[in-house]
Amino acid sequence: MPAPTPRDAQRARVYRAEDAWAAQLDAARLGAQLATVGGSGVLLPAERRLGSLAAAGDYAARVLALPAVRAAFGEVEAPRLRTRRGAGRAHWEPPGTIALPVPAHGEPWALRETVLLHELAHHLAERSGRARGHRAPYPAVVLLLTTAVLGEEAALALRVAYGEQRVEVGSL
């Protein structure tokens, strides 16, 4: 019998932090001039929205090819993307698939940058053996991807959100 998997104790805190951060990026997309991050006004980038599962797959491959990502993880095969039944959650599944809900009608909430970066971080962390679930250093992988793709300001906003939720980030 395999050993039981330890409880992913900080999963809910990671989701709360990333939801707050995604809301800040969404406000930037809708025209907000500045976000308040750690008491300072910061200009955040607008979060990209993708129109199809194929576009999300292309985006994932481009992210994994970035120099900062390759420096930290080497060359990593892009995950396969598939449509997930149900509209409530996206997830990563071994050995390398990201399942995203893509509704026939309405906004495909999962075809957005923050969701893809979250799932790509699982792809990198789990395949490399550096982290399981949302435990440290998984949040450090999300921060690496955020810095590489969205820049230092977006990474600062995410780091502050993690801090506000007491997320253990760890280091790579």
C-alpha positions in Angstrom: 0.0 0.0 0.0 1.5 3.4 -1.0 2.2 5.9 1.8 -0.5 8.4 2.3 0.0 11.8 0.7 0.4 14.6 3.4 -2.5 17.1 3.5 -1.9 20.1 1.3 -2.3 22.5 4.3 -1.7 25.8 2.5 -3.8 25.1 -0.6 -6.7 27.4 0.5 -4.3 30.2 1.4 -2.6 30.0 -2.0 -5.9 30.2 -3.7 -7.1 33.1 -1.7 -3.8 35.0 -2.4 -3.9 34.2 -6.1 -7.6 35.2 -6.4 -6.9 38.6 -4.8 -3.8 39.0 -7.1 -5.8 38.0 -10.2 -8.5 40.6 -9.2 -5.8 43.3 -9.2 -4.6 42.2 -12.7 -8.1 42.1 -13.9 -8.7 45.7 -12.6 -5.6 46.7 -14.6 -7.1 45.1 -17.7 -10.3 47.1 -17.2 -8.4 50.3 -16.9 -7.4 50.8 -13.3 -4.5 53.2 -13.2 -2.7 52.0 -10.0 -3.1 49.1 -7.6 -2.3 49.5 -3.9 0.4 46.9 -3.1 1.9 46.9 0.3 0.7 50.5 0.9 2.3 51.8 -2.4 0.7 52.6 -5.7 1.9 50.2 -8.4 1.1 50.1 -12.1 0.3 46.5 -12.8 0.1 44.8 -16.3 -3.2 43.8 -17.8 -3.7 40.0 -17.6 -4.0 38.3 -20.9 -7.1 36.4 -21.8 -6.9 33.6 -24.4 -9.6 32.7 -26.9 -9.2 29.0 -27.2 -7.5 25.9 -25.8 -5.1 25.9 -28.7 -4.0 29.5 -27.9 -3.5 28.5 -24.3 -1.3 25.6 -25.4 0.8 28.0 -27.5 1.1 30.3 -24.6 2.2 27.5 -22.3 4.9 26.4 -24.7 6.2 30.0 -25.0 6.3 30.4 -21.2 8.3 27.2 -20.8 10.8 28.4 -23.5 11.6 31.6 -21.6 15.3 32.0 -20.6 14.5 32.3 -16.8 12.3 29.2 -16.9 14.9 27.2 -18.8 17.6 28.4 -16.4 15.7 27.1 -13.4 14.2 23.9 -14.9 16.0 23.1 -18.1 14.1 22.2 -21.2 10.7 21.0 -20.2 8.1 19.4 -22.5 5.0 21.5 -22.8 1.9 20.0 -21.1 -1.0 18.6 -23.1 -4.1 20.8 -22.6 -7.5 19.3 -22.6 -11.0 20.4 -21.9 -12.2 19.6 -18.4 -15.8 18.7 -17.7 -17.5 21.0 -15.2 -17.0 24.7 -15.0 -15.6 25.2 -11.5 -12.0 24.2 -11.5 -8.8 23.8 -13.6 -6.2 21.2 -12.6 -2.9 19.6 -13.5 -2.7 15.8 -13.8 0.4 13.6 -14.1 2.4 13.1 -16.1 1.8 16.4 -17.9 -1.7 17.4 -18.7 -3.6 20.6 -17.8 -7.4 20.3 -17.8 -9.2 23.6 -18.3 -13.0 24.2 -18.3 -14.0 25.7 -21.6 -17.7 26.4 -21.6 -19.7 26.3 -24.8 -21.3 29.7 -23.7 -20.1 32.4 -21.5 -16.7 33.6 -20.6 -14.0 30.9 -20.4 -12.6 32.1 -17.0 -9.9 29.5 -17.1 -8.3 30.7 -20.3 -6.5 33.5 -18.5 -2.9 34.1 -17.7 -3.1 33.7 -13.9 -4.8 30.3 -14.2 -2.3 29.0 -16.8 0.7 30.2 -14.7 -0.7 28.4 -11.7 -1.1 25.2 -13.6 2.3 25.5 -15.4 3.9 25.9 -11.9 2.3 22.6 -11.0 3.7 21.1 -14.2 7.2 22.4 -13.4 7.2 21.7 -9.7 5.7 18.2 -9.8 7.7 17.0 -12.8 11.0 18.2 -11.4 10.2 16.7 -8.0 10.7 20.1 -6.3 7.2 20.4 -4.8 3.9 18.6 -4.4 0.6 20.3 -4.3 0.8 23.9 -3.0 3.6 23.3 -0.5 6.8 25.4 -0.6 8.5 25.9 -3.0 5.5 25.7 -5.3 4.7 29.4 -4.7 8.3 30.2 -5.6 7.7 28.6 -8.9 4.6 30.7 -9.5 6.6 33.8 -8.6 9.4 32.8 -11.0 6.8 32.4 -13.8 5.1 35.7 -12.9 8.4 37.6 -12.9 9.4 36.1 -16.3 6.0 36.7 -17.9 4.4 39.7 -16.2 7.3 41.5 -14.7 8.6 42.6 -11.3 5.5 44.7 -10.4 3.1 41.7 -10.8 5.5 39.5 -8.9 5.6 42.1 -6.1 1.8 42.1 -5.9 1.7 38.3 -5.8 4.4 38.2 -3.1 2.4 40.7 -1.0 -0.8 38.6 -1.5 1.1 35.5 -0.4 2.3 37.3 2.7 -1.1 38.6 3.6 -2.4 34.9 3.5 0.7 33.6 5.4 1.7 31.4 2.4 5.1 29.7 2.9 6.9 30.5 -0.4 10.2 28.8 0.0 13.0 29.2 -2.6 14.1 27.4 -5.7 
